[in-house]
Amino acid sequence: MKDIRTLSLDQLKEYFVSLGEKPFRAKQVYDWLWSKNLHSIDEMTNLSKPLRERIAEEYTINPVSVDQLQKSTDGTIKNGVKLHDGLLVESVLIPTETRTTACVSSQVGCSLNCEFCATARLKRMRNLEVAEIVDQVALIDSQSKMYFDRPLSNIVFMGMGEPMMNYKNVVEAIRKITQPEGLGMSPRRITVSTSGIPKMIKMLADEELKVKLALSLHSAIEAKRNEIMPFSDKFPLTEIMESLQYWYKKTGSVITFEYCVWKDINDGDEDIKALIKYCKQVPSKVNLIQYNPIGDGKYDQCNKQAEENYIRQLENAGIVCVVRKSRGGDIDAACGQLANKSAD
């Protein structure tokens, strides 16, 4: 049966009118589905039992479930999330003293082929549906309240998959997460991370969602970036920059460049100079991400001196630079490690 959550509010109204019910029933059901994140038609207690039974004859609800939960020594929680068709994705709850962040997935597997990322080694099976994305957020929100006694504060689309490759569902999920009749979370606390698809960056800017944008950069030297992220040869850095400038013009939101520094790959002065030149073209900041090995031996975290050299030169150039410490590495929950790997 079809998941009732695939129906829009207008479609729900049409459905209930076709049953001889008042249109306001649609709003009641919509509230159960998206605000309360209810997963059982029978528990919609402001509907009559005969009406609930009638709905259940035609529609179902396919919630995600936790297939496996792993806890890191640093408090990070990784969820192996099982979908209705048996496929698995992973989502992560990252706690700090001041916030709890949900790292959510947008695809089963990934469409891209970034050399350093474990997820890229998985075949892309399908895009996640809107409800499957929202369910991850609601699930982690409940975990945040349960384990850390506070609601979820931030959301990053940095899990499995490229969000821009599942554009329609990601945008609709963000609307469901942020609208008052949905989960009611602030869009300014949501970051969409992309590997850089210019056309889609512009489209997202036009949506006026008020979310933040992060670009997975890793090198501002064209040839080197294409080696690290082979798919990127289709999207030159000049075209990406033009889309980022469009993003800033439309939204006024500063772009975050996500950047891993690897030993003997992009840890030289020429790499830093290229990054500074690229950053200067648009209001931006840099997140230096501590790399998490995926076992191939090719990509290794740079030494402390190289990292400090990046920080010093970026700051001297007037560019805000933050070192994002790795979290959840002992359970393969850190950046680049999500690959449905079970605990031993």
ABEGO torsion letter per residue (X at the ends): XBBAAABBAAAAAAAAAAAGBBAAAAAAAAAAAAAAGBABAAABAABBAAAAAAAAAABBBBBBBBABBBBBAAGBBBBBBBBAAGBBBBBBBBBBAABBBBBBBABBEBABABAABAAAABBBABBBBAAAAAAAAAAAAAAAAAAAGBBBABBBBABBEBAAAAAAAAAAAAAAAABAABAGBBAAABBBBBAGBAAAAAAAAAAGAGBBBBBBAGBABAAAAAAABAAAAABBAAAAAAAAAAAAAAAGBBBBBBBBBBBGAAABAAAAAAAAAAAAABBBBBBBBBBBBAGAGABBBBBAAAAAAAAAAAAAAGBBBBBBBBBGAAAGABBGABAGBBBX
